Amino acid sequence: MGTANQKNYPGRILITGITGFAGSYLAELLHGSDNEIHGVSRSGKWPYDITEKLKKIPLHTCTLQDPEHLSTILKKINPTHVYHLAGFAQTNKSFVNPGNTWQGNLGATQTLYEAIKKSGCSPRVLFAGSGLVYGSARYDLEIKTETSELMPESPYASSKAAADLLSYQVWKTDGIEIIRARPFNHIGPRQSTDFAIASFSKQIAEIELLGKPPIIKTGPLSAFRDLTDVRDTVRAYQKLMEHGKPGEAYNIGSGKNTRISDALKTLISISKFPKLEFEEESKGNSKNNDQQLIVGIQKLKSSFEWKPAYSIHETLTETLNYWRLNISGQLQNPKEAK
């Protein structure tokens, strides 16, 4: 594979944002091999519903705002690989709180790179960016590849684009081996209800188990999205860490689109009340939403023989089942409820 750090894989792995949605799945994927895994977490606590095996992974509490503190952690661990997944993850909320967005994405990434330089470590790094750096489709069926122009349309996307470019610059000027991942929408069990599919699933489970009114509240539904299972996304992260070229960017997605309204209809069809109604609280800009952006994933597929393992139906089914179990568990153990 060509570099010393790649030869040391498995090795000592540090995951920032390990207690988050994708971070916990990445930890599950890497756990159980010869890897020594550590995590950086702002809270220093695992979610209550995480698997027991993950709770054995050492967590280092750090906000990624103090390069000296983070450098001390890095010196202690001396990681061979760093997956940088921590950041501000909510597009809509980034408009309300752009300062925290920029600090959480660009600021935290800069802190990490400064800390790596201060620590004397030489890990291989995967930066988890976002496909939103490309912006929306300018015309129907526009394909976005890694060479497409960056046209971010939110503070979240802008801050991710800046951190993406910083990652390239640090690779060029400081020699830190950084691979840039650009994942599109990834979904699955354990995702926050700030995101549409998790919100729909939770609402359906509450209707089934708590007897709530049989109407699902939604945002705009006409948009098309490339919906990839989070487990496929983190598998791509692992492939990129093992075989990706430093300085290069790689799109991660399914290459297929799903209209959000169709995803909701699928969830309703597998619910216990297949005639559930939904109420769209905001229609949004249907002209822009109807234009399909196609994620170009040929670079990822051809380089590593990667392809999604989960169908959209499987992911939606497992997400709904997760919320059924979650709410059922809350009913039985109210003290553990979120």
N, C-alpha and C positions, 0 to 999 in steps of 0.2 A: 504493500500500500504506500510505501514511500517515505514516511516520516517516523521519527522515534516515538512520538506520542501514539501514533496509530498502532505501532508494534506493541505498545504497552496496554492495548485494549484486550480484555478487561483490565480495569485498573481502579484507581481511587477517583471516584466520581462525586462531583458537587453539583447539586441541582438547586438553582435559585427559584423561588416560587414553588417549592416542592409540595406544599400543602394545598395548592390551588387545583383547579380542574385538570388541566393537562399534566401538571407536575406530578400529581398522585398516580396517574396512569403510567407515566414514564417510569416512576419509581417501581411500580408493580412489574413493568416489563423487564427492567434491569435487575430486579431483586432475584435472588436465588441462584445467580451465576457466581463467578469468582470475583464479582465487583465488590469493592468496599464503597458503600454509598453514604453520603452525607447530604443534608439539606439545609438551605438557608430559608428562614421564614420570618416574616415580620411579627407574627403572633407567637411563634414558637410552639404552637399547638396544632395537633391534627384535628380535623373534623371528627365529630363523635362517631360517624358511621363508616369510618375508614377501616380497612382490614387490619387485623391484629399484627400481621407480619410487618406491615409498614410502620407500625408504632415502635418497632425496635430500631428503626433508622435514626441515628443521632440528628437532632435538629439544633441549628445554631441560630439564635435570635439576632436578627440584624435588619435594619430598615433600608439598607443599600444607599444611605445618605452620608456615611462616614467611611472614607477610604482607609483610614488608619485602623478602624475596628475590623473592617472586612479583610484588610491585609493581614491582620493578626490571625484571623480565622483561616485564611489561605495558607499561611506559614505553618499552622498547626496540622492542617490536613495534607498539604502539598499535593493537590489533586493533579491527576494526569489529564482529566477531562472535566469541563465545566459546561453544563447545559444552562443557558440563561433564559429562563421562562418567566421570571418575575416582571411585573409591570402593571400599569393601569389598563384594564381590559374592556371598558365599557364605552362604546362609541357615543351613545346619546348623552351619557353623563359627562363626557369630556367637554361638551359645549357649556355645561353649567360650571364645571370646575377645570378650566384649561390649565391653571397653574399646577395642580396636582397631577394632571395628565402628563405634562411635559417633564415634571420631576420624576414621575414614576416610570416613564419610558426612556427619554433621552438622558435625564440626570442620573438615574440608577445605572444605566448602561455605561455611562462615562465613569461613574464611581467604580464599577466593577473592573473596567480596564485599567484605571489608575491603580487600583488595589493589586491587580495582578502584577503590574510593573514594580510596585513597591515591595511585593512579597518575595520577588526573586523566583517565583514558580514559572513554569513554562507549559501550562496546560493547553490542550486543544479545546477550542470553544465553539459551541453552537449557539448562535443568536436566533431566538424565536421572534421573528418580526410579524408581519401581517400582509395578507393579500390586498388589504384595503389601501395600501400605498399607491395602487394603480388608479384608484378612483372608480367611478361607474362607467358603464359602457357608453361610448359616444355614438354608437350605432348598433343596431341589433346584431347579435351573434359575433360581437367583437372578441377576438382571442387575445388574451393577455399572456405574453411570455415574459421571461426574465429580462428581456431587452426592451420591453414596453416602457414608455415614459411614465415617470412617477407623477401622479396628479391627485394627491390626497385631498379629501373633501371634509375633513373634520380635524379637530385638535388631536384626537386619538391617532388618526391615520398620519397626520403631519409629524407627530412626535415619533411614531414608529419609522417613518421614512427617514427622519433625521438620524435616528439610532442605527438604522440600516446603513446609511452612508458613513456614519462614524465608524461602524464596524469594518467597512472596507478600508477607510483611511488608516485605522489603527493597524490593520493587517499590512498595509503597504509601508507605513512609516516606522512601526515598532516591531513588526515581524511576529506578532501574536497570531497563531493559526486560528482564524475565525471563519466559520461557515455560516452563511446567511440563509435561514429558512424563511419562506413567505407562505405560511399556512392560510388557507381561506376558512370559511365557517366550519368549525368542528363541533360536533354535538355528541350527546350520549348521557348515560346515567351519571349522577352527581353534579351536573352542570347547574349553575345558579339560575334561578327563575328570572333574573334580569334579561335572560335570553329567551327568544320566542318558543322554541320547541320544549324547553324545560317548563316554561310557564304554562303552555297548553297542557302538558302531561300532568302537571300538578293539579291544575284545575279539574281535569277529567277525573283524576283519582279522588279528589275531594268531593266531587259530585257522586261518585260511586260509593265511597266509604263514609262520608260525613253528611250525605243527604243535602248538599248545597243546591241552590237553584240550577236547573239544567241548561245554563247559558254560559258559554265560554267567552270571556272578554279578550279581545285581541287588538293589536295595532294594525297597521296596513298589511294586507295579505297578498297583494298582486305581484310583489317582487319575486324574482327568481334568485335562488342562491345555490351555490355549490356546497352541499351538505356532506361532510365527511365524518365518519365515525372517529371519535377522539383516539381510539385504540389504533386505528390505521395511521393517524397523524403522528403519534409518538413512535410508532414503528418506523415511520419515515425519518423522524429525528435520529433514531438509532442508526439507521442506514447512512444518513449524512455524516454523523459523527465518525463512523467507521471508514467511510469511503469517499466522502465529499472533498472537493478541492478548496483549500483555504482561499478566501476572497471571493468565491463564487456565490451566486444567489440561486435558490431552488424553490420553485413553486410547489406547494403541497395541496392537493385537492383530488376530487374524484374525476374531474373532467366532464361531469354531467350536472345539469341543473334541475332543481325542483322548485316549483312555485310554492310559496309558503302556504297558500290556501290548500294546495294539494296535500302537503305534509299534514296539515290540520285535519283534512278529510280522512286521511289514512289513520291517524290517531283515533278519530271518532269511530271509524269502521271496526277497530279492534277493541273498542271500549264495550262495556256492558250495556250501554245505551246508544246504539248506532244511529239514533235519530236525534242526537243532541244538536242544539242550535248554537250559533256563535254570533257575537255582536262586534262588528268592526268599529272601534271607537274613533279611529282616524284613518281616512282614506289615503292620505299622502299624495304624492305626485305620480299618478298612474302612467303618464307618458314615459317618465324615466324608469319607473319600476318595471314596465313591460319590456324594456330593452334587455336582452340577455347578454351577460358577460360570460364568456367561456374561459375557463382556467386552462391554460396550456401547461400540461404536466409531462410533455414528451421528454424533457431533459431528465426528470426524476425517473421516469419509467425506463428509459433507454440506458441510463447510467447504472442503475442498481436493480433492475428487474423488479421494481416495486409496483404493486397495484393494490387497490382497496380489497380487503377481505370481507368486509361487512356490507350487505345491501342496505339501502335506505329503510326498507321495511323491517329488517332485523334490528337496526339501531332504534327506530321509533318504538318498536315493540318492547325492547329492553329498557328504554327510557321510561315508558309508561309503567312497566312492571316495577322499576326502581321506585317511582313515586307511590305506587300502591303499597309496596313494602315499607317505605319511609313513613307514610301516614298511618299504616297499620301499627308500626312500631311505636309511633307517638301516642296512639290510643292506648297501647298496652303499657308503655313506660313514659308517662307525661313529663317526668323530670328530665328526660333525655331529649325532649323535643327541641327543635331549633327555635 
